[in-house]
Amino acid sequence: MSKPQHNACQPGKSHRLAEEKEKLRQAVVASFVDHRRRYGSRRLLTELREQGYEVARHQLRRLMRLEGLRAIQPRSRFGVPIHTTDD
């Protein structure tokens, strides 16, 4: 028996999965907005795991893409490039 067929036989299981996905989606959007669109999938993943969500990074990336969430990159101020290391 395939997994979708098995889930169809389980009363209410697919409904619970849909509710969990919706809660995860809401948490992703809320965290993304709370951090002013600066967090990408890696940083959001850490935050969501601290909140107790079990999510894989590529699953999070796919969810962010479907929601149209894309982190903005910091721009240089005063025309000077941003350096993250001492050169």
C-alpha positions in Angstrom: 0.0 0.0 0.0 1.4 3.4 -1.0 1.8 6.2 1.6 -1.0 8.3 0.1 -3.3 5.3 0.2 -2.3 4.5 3.7 -2.9 8.1 4.8 -6.3 8.1 3.1 -7.3 5.1 5.3 -6.2 6.9 8.5 -9.1 9.1 9.6 -8.1 12.7 10.2 -4.4 12.1 9.6 -4.1 14.1 6.3 -6.1 16.9 7.9 -3.6 17.1 10.8 -0.7 17.2 8.3 -2.4 20.1 6.5 -2.8 21.9 9.8 0.8 21.4 10.7 2.0 22.7 7.3 -0.2 25.8 7.7 1.2 26.5 11.1 4.7 26.1 9.8 3.9 28.5 6.9 2.5 31.1 9.3 5.6 30.7 11.5 8.0 31.2 8.5 6.2 34.3 7.3 6.0 35.7 10.9 9.7 35.1 11.5 10.7 36.5 8.1 8.8 39.7 8.7 10.0 40.0 12.3 13.6 40.1 11.1 12.8 42.7 8.5 13.3 40.3 5.6 17.0 39.9 6.4 17.0 36.2 7.3 17.5 33.6 4.6 16.7 29.9 4.8 19.7 29.0 7.0 19.0 31.6 9.7 15.3 31.0 9.6 15.9 27.3 10.0 17.8 27.8 13.2 15.1 30.1 14.5 12.2 27.7 13.6 14.0 24.8 15.2 14.4 26.8 18.4 10.7 27.4 18.3 10.2 23.6 18.1 9.4 23.1 14.5 10.8 20.1 12.7 11.7 21.3 9.2 14.5 20.5 6.7 16.4 23.3 5.0 15.3 22.4 1.5 11.7 22.1 2.6 12.0 25.6 4.1 13.6 26.9 0.9 10.7 25.5 -1.1 8.2 27.0 1.3 9.9 30.4 1.1 10.0 30.3 -2.7 6.3 29.4 -2.9 5.4 32.3 -0.5 7.6 34.7 -2.5 9.9 35.4 0.5 13.4 36.4 -0.5 15.9 37.9 1.9 17.3 41.3 1.0 21.0 41.8 0.8 22.6 44.6 2.7 23.8 47.5 0.5 26.9 49.4 1.1 26.6 52.8 2.8 28.4 55.8 1.4 29.6 54.0 -1.7 32.1 51.9 0.3 31.9 48.1 -0.2 31.1 46.0 2.8 34.0 43.9 3.9 33.4 41.0 6.3 37.1 40.0 6.7 40.3 41.9 7.4 42.2 42.1 4.2 
